[in-house]
């Protein structure tokens, strides 16, 4: 298989690229960090070939998208359409879009694929819009689209720029390295998380499924773990964190994280054979064993 991964130098993108290579795929990474422009439709057309699997992870993240509305539309919407048009021009392309549970608001607290998207952030709104585009390109036969909605992915080994959910990784990254960390949200704040290896495995599995597996709906909520920020603290301590864990609430982060659903049903993902994490401790152990 020849696979193109946009955003392939990012946290999830790099894990996905590694996973695909281990499965024997030829992987082409397309990422802004190496000068690639996701809005360059002609360059994308030259890159994509019939029969490719295209994994679309490039995009402007939560807090950054909230701060720059025009750039969020340009990158997340215009860039996604440019890539879809490149796939349409080539034909026979399997297109996997990495979406997010931020397409939903905080209500209802538990969602499934039939819950109406009601994003409360620009990031969520652009992701929801691209979900609809992918479904329509699929309906028209322009691309074999499928969508995986990601929970918050952990444990990130570096500090992302302007990612509201970044604290969920920073807590482990800092305290397990012996550094102190102040939690920017209330310990009772609810989160829905997934390990990075599991996220990559789910996206790869979505590409491997036959088109008929999705019926008329290409959107799948990926399996996650429903936890609180306090659960993250407890898991860090169980894993041997030596850094002190304090509290310094950030109203902006609390508002954004609080605008997401607490949990998502993943019955469809499990029926399709997608993997899930066993528990939070296993996710943290995998991070420690990775040596990052």
C-alpha positions, 0 to 999 in steps of 0.5 A: 500500500502507498500511504500519504499522511498529512500532518505526518510529523505531528504527534499522532501523524508520526505514530501513524506513519510509523505504524503504517511502515511497520505494516509494510506500507510505503509512506509519504509524509506531507507536513507544514514543518517541511514546507508543505502547503495543504492548500496547494491543490496542484502539488497535491494532485501531483502527489496523489495516485490512484489506489493511494490511502490518504490519511488527513491529519493536518490542521490548526488545533483547538486554541490556535484555531480559536485565536485565528478564525481566518487561518483556521478556515484557510487551513482546516477547510480550504486545505481539506477541500484541496486535498479532497479535490486532489483525490477526486482528480486521481480517483480510486483513493481511500481517504481517512479523515482524523476528526475530533469529538470537539464536533460536539458540545458539552451536552449531551455528556455522552454522545454516539454517531447519531448525536447531532454535532453542535461544536462550541469552538472554531476547531470543532466547527471546521472539523464538523464541516470537513466531516460533511464534505468527506461524506458527500465526496464519498456519496458522489463516488469522488473518494472512498472516505471514512472518518475517525473522531479522536478523543484527546490523545496522550501522552505527547512527549513535547509541548504543543503550541496552543492546544487546550488539551495539552495539559493531559499530556504535560502532567505526565511528561513533566511530573514523570521527569521530576518536574513540578506541574500546576494543573490548569483545570479542576480535578473534577474536569471530565476528559475522554482520552486515547493512547497515541498508539491506539489512535494510530492503530484505529486510523490504520484499521479504518483504511483497511476496512472494505467500503461496505463495512460503513454502509451509508455512514463513514463516521466512527467515534474511536474508543476512549477512556472516560476519566477526570483530571484527578484520575490523571493525577492519580495515574501519574503518581502510580507511575512514579511521578516525583514532580509536585502536582499543584493547581493553577486554574486557567479559565480559558482552558477550563472553558474549552475543555468543558465544551467537549462531551464527557464520553462517547459510545464506541459500539460501532468502532468495536463492531468494526474491530477497532482496538481500544486501550485497556486502562489509563495505567497501560497508556502511561506505561507505554509512554514510559517504555517508549523512552520519549 
